[in-house]
Amino acid sequence: MKLVVRVKLLPTPEQATALEATLRSCNEASNWLSSEAFARRVTSRAGLQVLAYADLRARGLSSQAALHVLRKVADAYSALKAHARVGNPGKPGSKRYVRATSKSITFRAGAAQPFDDRCLSWQMDAATVSIWTTRGRLKRIAFTGHPEQLELLARYRRGESDLLCRNGQWYLIATCEIPEVEENSRPDGFVGVDLGIVNIATTSTGRRHSGRRLNRRREQDRKLRGKLQRKGTKSAKRRAKRHAGKEARRARDINHKISKCIVACLQILRLR
């Protein structure tokens, strides 16, 4: 089973400047390569490597960073083709389909960039990382996170980690491969859970988890979004950007807490 762990980096101003320059350079290279791939109709990893590896190296990227840019662009086009096959952008010939497939894929200046163990190393005891940048290798960048997640990271981290900047904050998204737990083929009991809107979850044991507070906050968020969109000023757009994703994160947090509470109650009942 694969889980994703997000840790927050705590770089110094100088380190943050180097990370920003690296992310910007990698995404500028990705946009250049994407336009070349679209124009020449070459989107496979092997084809892109023959086409542009030397040019990416000439742009100041290390060998591993250049390979990650190649894979990033190739994977983006593979995903676009897969979505087009199942009709996600709409029917062929529709406005949405043409809009999605008639131009090269672009990457934001702060889009996530993958790093492998050759250009990123973790020092779990010291809670620091060492990472390649376009300004040289940065060492002793502090990171922090929830203790349980850090324990998972130390025990099960495998493969690549993505560097990401969101709202001025720096993160590393790491993949952990956790061994599958053997399923219990002979359970000694079960509980039913009914999901709803007024009551988010109601168990067969009679316990209810009300959604009144969550729905009230959703209504407040909807009114705030409408107000900021109608205003349309720069400050309103900045506030809307800061607020983006907050509603989804709040709902995800509440759902997670409810599921944990249900499991904890079942464990208590079993011990009785």
C-alpha positions in Angstrom: 0.0 0.0 0.0 1.3 3.4 -0.9 0.8 6.5 1.2 1.9 10.1 0.6 3.5 12.0 3.4 3.9 15.8 3.2 6.6 17.5 5.3 7.0 21.2 5.6 10.5 22.6 4.8 11.9 25.5 6.9 14.5 27.0 4.7 16.4 30.2 5.4 15.8 33.1 3.1 18.9 32.3 1.1 17.8 28.6 0.8 14.3 29.6 -0.2 15.7 31.8 -2.9 17.8 28.9 -4.3 14.8 26.6 -4.1 12.6 29.1 -6.0 15.2 29.6 -8.7 15.5 25.8 -9.1 11.7 25.3 -9.3 11.4 28.1 -11.8 14.3 26.8 -14.0 12.9 23.3 -14.0 9.4 24.5 -15.0 10.7 26.9 -17.6 12.6 23.9 -19.1 9.5 21.8 -18.9 7.5 24.4 -20.8 10.2 24.7 -23.5 10.3 20.9 -23.9 6.5 20.7 -23.9 6.3 23.1 -26.8 9.0 21.2 -28.7 7.3 17.9 -28.1 3.9 19.3 -29.3 5.4 20.8 -32.4 7.4 17.7 -33.4 4.8 15.3 -32.1 7.3 13.4 -30.0 6.0 12.7 -26.5 7.6 9.4 -25.4 10.3 9.4 -22.8 12.8 7.8 -25.1 12.0 10.1 -28.0 12.2 13.2 -25.8 15.6 12.1 -24.4 17.0 11.8 -27.9 15.5 15.1 -28.9 16.3 17.4 -25.9 18.6 15.9 -23.3 21.6 17.8 -24.4 19.6 21.1 -24.6 18.3 20.6 -21.1 21.8 20.0 -19.8 22.9 23.2 -21.6 20.1 25.1 -19.7 22.0 24.4 -16.4 20.1 21.3 -15.2 22.0 18.4 -13.8 21.7 15.0 -15.5 19.1 13.7 -13.0 17.1 17.0 -13.1 17.1 16.8 -16.9 15.8 13.2 -16.9 13.1 14.2 -14.4 12.0 17.1 -16.7 11.8 14.6 -19.6 9.7 12.2 -17.6 7.5 14.9 -16.3 6.6 16.2 -19.7 6.2 12.7 -21.2 3.9 11.7 -18.3 1.8 14.8 -18.7 1.2 14.0 -22.4 0.5 10.4 -21.5 -2.1 11.5 -19.0 -3.7 13.9 -21.5 -4.0 11.1 -24.1 -5.5 8.8 -21.5 -8.1 11.4 -20.5 -8.9 12.1 -24.2 -9.5 8.3 -24.9 -12.1 8.1 -22.1 -13.7 11.4 -23.1 -12.9 13.5 -20.1 -12.2 16.6 -22.2 -15.4 16.1 -24.0 -16.2 14.6 -27.4 -13.7 14.9 -30.2 -14.4 18.2 -32.0 -16.1 19.9 -29.1 -14.8 23.2 -27.8 -13.4 21.6 -24.6 -11.7 18.8 -26.5 -10.1 21.3 -29.0 -9.1 23.6 -26.1 -7.4 20.7 -24.3 -5.6 19.1 -27.3 -4.8 22.0 -29.7 -1.9 23.5 -27.7 1.1 22.3 -25.7 0.8 21.6 -22.1 2.1 24.3 -19.8 3.5 24.1 -16.2 3.1 26.8 -13.6 6.3 28.4 -12.3 5.7 26.8 -8.9 4.5 23.4 -10.2 5.9 20.4 -8.3 9.2 19.0 -9.4 10.3 15.4 -8.6 13.6 14.5 -7.0 15.1 11.1 -6.5 17.7 9.8 -4.0 20.6 11.0 -6.2 19.6 14.6 -5.9 17.8 14.5 -2.5 18.8 12.9 0.7 17.1 12.8 4.0 18.7 13.0 7.5 15.9 11.8 9.7 17.8 12.0 13.0 18.6 15.7 12.4 15.3 16.5 10.6 17.1 18.0 7.6 17.4 17.3 3.9 20.1 17.9 1.4 18.9 18.8 -2.1 20.3 19.7 -5.5 19.6 23.2 -6.8 20.7 25.3 -9.8 22.9 27.2 -7.3 24.6 24.1 -5.9 23.7 21.5 -3.4 21.9 22.9 -0.3 22.5 21.1 2.9 20.8 21.1 6.3 17.4 22.4 5.2 15.2 21.8 8.3 11.8 20.2 7.9 8.9 19.4 10.3 5.7 17.4 10.3 3.3 15.4 12.4 5.2 12.8 14.5 3.2 9.9 13.2 3.9 11.0 9.6 7.6 11.4 10.3 7.7 7.9 11.7 6.1 6.6 8.6 8.6 8.6 6.5 11.6 7.2 8.4 10.4 3.5 8.1 8.8 3.2 4.7 9.9 6.0 2.4 10.6 4.8 -1.1 11.4 6.4 -4.5 10.9 10.0 -5.5 9.8 13.0 -3.6 8.2 16.1 -5.1 9.3 19.7 -4.2 6.4 22.0 -4.0 5.8 25.7 -3.2 2.3 26.7 -2.1 1.3 30.1 -0.9 5.0 30.9 -0.1 5.4 27.7 2.0 7.8 24.9 0.9 6.9 21.2 1.1 8.3 17.8 0.1 5.8 15.2 -0.9 7.3 11.7 -0.2 5.9 8.3 -1.1 5.8 5.6 1.5 5.3 1.9 0.7 3.6 0.3 3.7 3.3 -3.5 3.8 -0.2 -4.8 3.3 -2.0 -6.0 6.5 -3.4 -9.5 6.2 -7.2 -9.3 6.0 -9.2 -11.0 8.7 -11.3 -13.6 6.9 -13.3 -14.4 10.1 -14.4 -11.2 11.8 -16.2 -11.6 15.1 -18.6 -8.6 14.4 -19.4 -5.7 12.1 -21.0 -2.3 12.1 -23.0 -0.5 9.5 -22.4 3.1 8.6 -25.0 5.3 6.8 -23.6 8.4 5.1 -25.7 11.5 4.7 -25.8 15.3 4.6 -27.8 16.3 7.7 -25.9 13.5 9.6 -22.5 12.9 8.0 -22.4 9.4 9.5 -24.8 7.3 11.5 -23.7 3.9 12.8 -25.8 0.8 13.4 -24.9 1.2 17.1 -26.9 4.4 17.2 -24.1 7.0 17.2 -24.6 10.0 15.0 -22.1 12.6 13.7 -24.0 15.7 12.7 -23.0 17.7 9.6 -24.7 20.9 10.8 -21.5 22.8 11.6 -19.8 21.7 8.4 -22.8 22.7 6.3 -23.0 26.1 8.0 -19.3 26.7 7.3 -19.8 25.6 3.7 -22.5 28.2 3.3 -20.3 30.9 4.8 -17.5 29.9 2.3 -19.9 30.1 -0.6 -21.1 33.6 0.3 -17.5 34.7 0.8 -16.4 33.4 -2.6 -19.4 35.1 -4.3 -18.6 38.4 -2.5 -14.9 38.3 -3.5 -15.8 37.4 -7.1 -18.2 40.2 -7.4 -15.7 42.7 -6.0 -13.0 41.7 -8.4 -10.2 43.9 -7.0 -6.6 42.9 -6.6 -7.0 42.6 -2.8 -10.1 40.5 -3.2 -8.3 38.2 -5.7 -5.4 37.8 -3.2 -7.8 36.9 -0.4 -9.6 34.4 -2.6 -6.3 32.8 -3.5 -5.4 32.5 0.2 -8.8 31.0 0.9 -8.7 28.5 -2.0 -8.7 24.9 -0.9 -9.6 25.8 2.7 -13.1 24.4 2.5 -11.9 21.1 1.0 -9.2 20.8 3.6 -11.7 21.5 6.4 -14.1 18.9 5.1 -11.4 16.3 4.6 -10.2 16.9 8.2 -13.7 16.6 9.7 -14.3 13.4 7.7 -11.0 11.9 8.8 -11.8 12.7 12.5 -15.2 11.1 12.2 -13.8 7.9 10.7 -11.2 7.7 13.4 -13.8 8.2 16.1 -15.9 5.4 14.6 -13.0 3.0 14.6 -12.0 4.0 18.2 -15.5 3.4 19.4 -15.5 0.0 17.8 -12.3 -0.9 19.6 -13.7 0.2 22.9 -16.9 -1.9 22.4 -14.7 -4.9 21.5 -12.7 -4.5 24.7 -15.8 -4.5 26.9 
